[in-house]
Amino acid sequence: MSTTLKFSKKLVSVISFFTFMGLGVLKAQINHSNEKDQVNTAARSAFQNTKKIRAGLLDVGYAETGPENGKPVILLHGWPYDIHSFEQSSAILAEKGYRVLVPYLRGFGTTTFVSPNTKRNGQQSAVALDIIAFMDALKIDKAIIGGFDWGARTADIMAALWPERCTGLVAVSGYLIGSPKANEKPLAPNAEFLWWYQYYFSTERGYKGYKTNTVAFNKLIWKTASPKWAFDDQTYERSARAFNNPDHVEIVIHNYRWRLGLAKGEKQYDALESKLAESPSIKVPTVTLEGDANGAAFPPPERYVSRYTGKYAHHTLTGGIGHNLPQEAPQAFADAIAEVDSMSQSK
């Protein structure tokens, strides 16, 4: 056999091998892409077709995605947002094998009060107890809790008061637990300016204005809180449907008036609020996040780092990330959930 023929056969063999390998890699990539598409489709379906469960004072509407036997992750939205802030990050987490649950807070979406006689109370401890009741109803003993805005405050409170229920914590803008007493202290002028809507809500004009112009008002907040986020009308309108809740205005107005000491809370929460007024430390593994273009008022990380006494990490995201961080940077938020999960497993 000639040297040329031997070389030709060897070349054909090599080409065949790499062709086979290339097809194998391509097939694997296609399969992974199909699996990812299925996960994304499942997440979209979960957020479009929410579930409902009786939990304490509420019938809680929520989205659920991921395997039922996966590690539970509960994600909490803020104002004026809704569960769709977590749709993309939920799909990422579901693909990793987490069971992700995203409830509407009281006054939002499909979450409603069981009794018409229950006070429409927006104080922080009441909202936190809602999520504990939600976990109890679903028989979830412990979960990773993550959130932003009202959701981060609620997650902080749960980690501080019920650490046995929290595997770990992801809190956008860090430690947000406060009290009406602490809020009596005046801030610097530029910080006071960022609270304009809270002062507006303190007036009867503000109550009427928010009730009349809820959708337009909240869209303005989206723009000012995330000045570099180019969301489209469809994205906003999808979330704006959550404000068409019979208790939305009452809960929002009470929340902000209570914070400023202008509305009373309920005695049943006094003991919890007394504990929270002491700024309790959080011992569970925690990751805090901040965006580099957050247009809302938020504390700098150096101010709250000492409140987290367990395993801890902080990340400031660059690239124009604003207040609605989970929706603006879903991969980074999902990575933070996985990071805190890893923290909880390490010795």
C-alpha positions, 0 to 999 in steps of 0.5 A: 500500500502506498504512503499516500493511500495510507495517509488518505485512509488515516485522514478519513478516519480522523475526519470521521472521528471528529465529525462523530464527536462534533455531532455528539456535542451538537446533539448534546447542545440541542438537547440542553437547549430543548430542556432549557426551553421546556424549563422556561416554558414551565416557568412562564406557565407557572406565572400565568396560571398561579395557584392559591392556598389558604394561609393564616389571614389570607388566601395566597396567590403564588407561582410555583416552578421546579421539581416538587422535591427540590430545595425550597426557595421563596422569593418576595417582591416589593412595591410597586412590583409583583411576582413577575420580577422573579419569572426569569430567575425562577426559570434559572433556579428551576433548571438547577433543581430548586423548587421555587415559590413566589407569592403575591404579598397582601394587597397584590395580585390574586392574594386576598383576605379571608375575612372582610373584617380583617384590618388592611394592615401593611406593617412589616411584621404582619407581612412577615407572618403572612409568609410564615403562614404560607410556609406552614400551609405548604408544609415547608419547614425551611427555605431559602428566602430572597427578596427586594424592597418590601420583599427584602425587608420581609425576608430580613425579618423572617431571618431575624425572628425565625432563623430556624425557618430560613436556610439562607437569605438573599436581600437586595439593598441589605438590612431594611428592618426599621421602626416608626421610632427610628424613622423620626430621625431626619435624613439629609436633604437628598435622602429626604427627597427620595422619600417624596412619595411617602410624604405624599401618601401621608396626606389625604390628597396623596391617598386620593391621588394614588387611588385615582392614578395607581397605574400611572403613579407606579409606572413613574416609580418604576422609571425613577427607581430604575432610571437605566432599565428600558422596560417596555409597556408590555412588561409594565402592564403585565405587572400592573394587573397585580395592582388591581387588587381590592386591598392594594391601595389600603395596604400601600397607604397604611404601610407608608403611614405606619412607617412614619408613625402616622397610622397605628398598627395592631396590638397583636404585632406589638411584641414582634415590632418591639424586637424589630425596633432593636435592630436584631442581628441576622445569623443565617448565611446571607448574600446582599446585593445592590445595583449601581443605578438604584434610583430609590433610597437605600443604605450603603453596604458598610452601614448594615454589614455588621447586622449580618453575623453569620456567613456573609457576602455582598455584591454590587452589580454594574451595568445600570442595574436599578431597584428591581434587581431580580428582573433587571439582572435575573442571572445574578440574582439566581446566582446569589441564591445558589451562592447562599445555598452553598454557604449553608452547606459548607462547614 
